[in-house]
Amino acid sequence: MENICQSCGMPMGKDSDFGTNADGSKNQEYCQFCYQNGKFTDEGITLEQKIAKNIAIAAKMGMPADEAKKMAKEVLPKLKRWRGGK
């Protein structure tokens, strides 16, 4: 089964998709866009801001905005980074 980033929901199927820990090893929970060198690339972002960011990225990739919004609002709150209202 393919991993998904526990911050943004991106599928992570190949080695280059995975983020990196502080020691340079691959992080199995977060993607390269969300997590680099042991830190979140968007540290301090709120769940609502992350949802808006994901909607904008999906729209640039050609997904209809209403579909992107529905998906982001359903998926992101269930991911490890966002559970518990962080």
CYANA upper distance limits for C-alpha pairs under 8 A (distance plus 0.5 A):
  2 GLU  CA     11 PRO  CA      7.11
  2 GLU  CA     12 MET  CA      6.81
  2 GLU  CA     13 GLY  CA      6.15
  3 ASN  CA     11 PRO  CA      6.45
  3 ASN  CA     12 MET  CA      5.74
  3 ASN  CA     13 GLY  CA      7.19
  3 ASN  CA     28 GLN  CA      8.41
  3 ASN  CA     29 GLU  CA      8.13
  4 ILE  CA      9 GLY  CA      5.76
  4 ILE  CA     10 MET  CA      5.82
  4 ILE  CA     11 PRO  CA      4.82
  4 ILE  CA     12 MET  CA      5.91
  4 ILE  CA     29 GLU  CA      7.86
  4 ILE  CA     30 TYR  CA      8.14
  4 ILE  CA     31 CYS  CA      8.45
  5 CYS  CA      9 GLY  CA      5.21
  5 CYS  CA     10 MET  CA      5.70
  5 CYS  CA     11 PRO  CA      6.91
  5 CYS  CA     12 MET  CA      7.19
  5 CYS  CA     29 GLU  CA      6.15
  5 CYS  CA     30 TYR  CA      4.98
  5 CYS  CA     31 CYS  CA      5.79
  6 GLN  CA     29 GLU  CA      6.15
  6 GLN  CA     30 TYR  CA      6.06
  6 GLN  CA     79 LEU  CA      5.37
  6 GLN  CA     80 LYS  CA      5.72
  6 GLN  CA     81 ARG  CA      6.43
  7 SER  CA     30 TYR  CA      6.83
  7 SER  CA     31 CYS  CA      8.44
  7 SER  CA     34 CYS  CA      7.26
  7 SER  CA     76 LEU  CA      7.58
  7 SER  CA     79 LEU  CA      6.72
  7 SER  CA     80 LYS  CA      7.43
  7 SER  CA     81 ARG  CA      5.84
  7 SER  CA     82 TRP  CA      7.65
  8 CYS  CA     34 CYS  CA      7.80
  8 CYS  CA     50 LYS  CA      8.07
  8 CYS  CA     54 ASN  CA      7.67
  8 CYS  CA     76 LEU  CA      6.91
  8 CYS  CA     79 LEU  CA      8.40
  9 GLY  CA     75 VAL  CA      7.41
  9 GLY  CA     76 LEU  CA      7.13
  9 GLY  CA     79 LEU  CA      7.90
 10 MET  CA     31 CYS  CA      7.69
 12 MET  CA     17 ASP  CA      5.70
 12 MET  CA     18 PHE  CA      6.91
 12 MET  CA     31 CYS  CA      7.29
 13 GLY  CA     17 ASP  CA      7.23
 14 LYS  CA     18 PHE  CA      8.05
 16 SER  CA     32 GLN  CA      7.83
 17 ASP  CA     31 CYS  CA      6.05
 17 ASP  CA     32 GLN  CA      6.06
 18 PHE  CA     26 LYS  CA      6.53
 18 PHE  CA     27 ASN  CA      6.48
 18 PHE  CA     28 GLN  CA      6.95
 18 PHE  CA     29 GLU  CA      8.21
 18 PHE  CA     30 TYR  CA      6.67
 18 PHE  CA     31 CYS  CA      4.83
 18 PHE  CA     32 GLN  CA      5.48
 19 GLY  CA     26 LYS  CA      6.36
 19 GLY  CA     27 ASN  CA      5.68
 19 GLY  CA     28 GLN  CA      7.99
 19 GLY  CA     29 GLU  CA      8.45
 19 GLY  CA     30 TYR  CA      5.99
 19 GLY  CA     31 CYS  CA      4.92
 19 GLY  CA     32 GLN  CA      4.19
 19 GLY  CA     33 PHE  CA      7.49
 19 GLY  CA     34 CYS  CA      7.51
 19 GLY  CA     35 TYR  CA      5.39
 19 GLY  CA     36 GLN  CA      5.88
 19 GLY  CA     37 ASN  CA      8.27
 20 THR  CA     24 GLY  CA      5.98
 20 THR  CA     25 SER  CA      6.04
 20 THR  CA     26 LYS  CA      5.07
 20 THR  CA     27 ASN  CA      5.55
 20 THR  CA     32 GLN  CA      7.39
 20 THR  CA     35 TYR  CA      6.85
 20 THR  CA     36 GLN  CA      5.35
 20 THR  CA     37 ASN  CA      5.65
 20 THR  CA     38 GLY  CA      6.60
 21 ASN  CA     25 SER  CA      5.85
 21 ASN  CA     26 LYS  CA      6.58
 21 ASN  CA     27 ASN  CA      6.13
 21 ASN  CA     35 TYR  CA      8.31
 21 ASN  CA     36 GLN  CA      7.02
 21 ASN  CA     37 ASN  CA      5.32
 21 ASN  CA     38 GLY  CA      4.47
 21 ASN  CA     39 LYS  CA      8.02
 22 ALA  CA     36 GLN  CA      8.16
 22 ALA  CA     37 ASN  CA      4.73
 22 ALA  CA     38 GLY  CA      4.60
 22 ALA  CA     39 LYS  CA      8.07
 23 ASP  CA     37 ASN  CA      7.59
 23 ASP  CA     38 GLY  CA      8.16
 24 GLY  CA     37 ASN  CA      6.87
 27 ASN  CA     31 CYS  CA      8.16
 30 TYR  CA     34 CYS  CA      6.83
 30 TYR  CA     35 TYR  CA      6.35
 31 CYS  CA     35 TYR  CA      6.47
 32 GLN  CA     36 GLN  CA      6.72
 33 PHE  CA     41 THR  CA      7.54
 34 CYS  CA     40 PHE  CA      5.95
 34 CYS  CA     41 THR  CA      5.72
 34 CYS  CA     42 ASP  CA      7.30
 35 TYR  CA     39 LYS  CA      5.96
 35 TYR  CA     40 PHE  CA      4.91
 35 TYR  CA     41 THR  CA      6.05
 36 GLN  CA     40 PHE  CA      6.95
 36 GLN  CA     41 THR  CA      7.00
 39 LYS  CA     43 GLU  CA      7.96
 45 ILE  CA     49 GLN  CA      6.59
 45 ILE  CA     50 LYS  CA      7.01
 46 THR  CA     50 LYS  CA      6.65
 46 THR  CA     86 LYS  CA      7.82
 47 LEU  CA     51 ILE  CA      6.63
 47 LEU  CA     76 LEU  CA      8.15
 47 LEU  CA     77 PRO  CA      7.90
 47 LEU  CA     82 TRP  CA      7.05
 47 LEU  CA     85 GLY  CA      8.25
 47 LEU  CA     86 LYS  CA      7.85
 48 GLU  CA     52 ALA  CA      6.81
 49 GLN  CA     53 LYS  CA      6.63
 50 LYS  CA     54 ASN  CA      6.60
 51 ILE  CA     55 ILE  CA      6.69
 51 ILE  CA     69 LYS  CA      7.97
 51 ILE  CA     72 ALA  CA      6.12
 51 ILE  CA     73 LYS  CA      7.15
 51 ILE  CA     76 LEU  CA      7.63
 52 ALA  CA     56 ALA  CA      6.79
 52 ALA  CA     69 LYS  CA      8.39
 53 LYS  CA     57 ILE  CA      6.80
 54 ASN  CA     58 ALA  CA      6.56
 54 ASN  CA     68 ALA  CA      8.15
 54 ASN  CA     72 ALA  CA      7.21
 55 ILE  CA     59 ALA  CA      6.57
 55 ILE  CA     65 ALA  CA      7.04
 55 ILE  CA     68 ALA  CA      5.73
 55 ILE  CA     69 LYS  CA      6.15
 55 ILE  CA     72 ALA  CA      7.35
 56 ALA  CA     60 LYS  CA      6.81
 56 ALA  CA     65 ALA  CA      8.40
 57 ILE  CA     61 MET  CA      6.91
 58 ALA  CA     62 GLY  CA      6.97
 58 ALA  CA     63 MET  CA      5.91
 58 ALA  CA     64 PRO  CA      8.36
 58 ALA  CA     65 ALA  CA      8.07
 58 ALA  CA     68 ALA  CA      6.56
 59 ALA  CA     63 MET  CA      5.42
 59 ALA  CA     64 PRO  CA      6.56
 59 ALA  CA     65 ALA  CA      6.22
 59 ALA  CA     68 ALA  CA      7.58
 63 MET  CA     67 GLU  CA      7.36
 63 MET  CA     68 ALA  CA      6.78
 64 PRO  CA     68 ALA  CA      6.73
 65 ALA  CA     69 LYS  CA      6.51
 66 ASP  CA     70 LYS  CA      6.70
 67 GLU  CA     71 MET  CA      6.68
 68 ALA  CA     72 ALA  CA      6.53
 69 LYS  CA     73 LYS  CA      6.57
 70 LYS  CA     74 GLU  CA      6.71
 71 MET  CA     75 VAL  CA      6.45
 72 ALA  CA     76 LEU  CA      6.09
 73 LYS  CA     77 PRO  CA      7.37
 74 GLU  CA     78 LYS  CA      7.99
 75 VAL  CA     79 LEU  CA      7.35
 76 LEU  CA     82 TRP  CA      7.29
 77 PRO  CA     82 TRP  CA      5.81
 77 PRO  CA     83 ARG  CA      6.39
 78 LYS  CA     82 TRP  CA      7.21
 78 LYS  CA     83 ARG  CA      6.36
 79 LEU  CA     83 ARG  CA      6.64
 81 ARG  CA     86 LYS  CA      7.53
 82 TRP  CA     86 LYS  CA      5.79
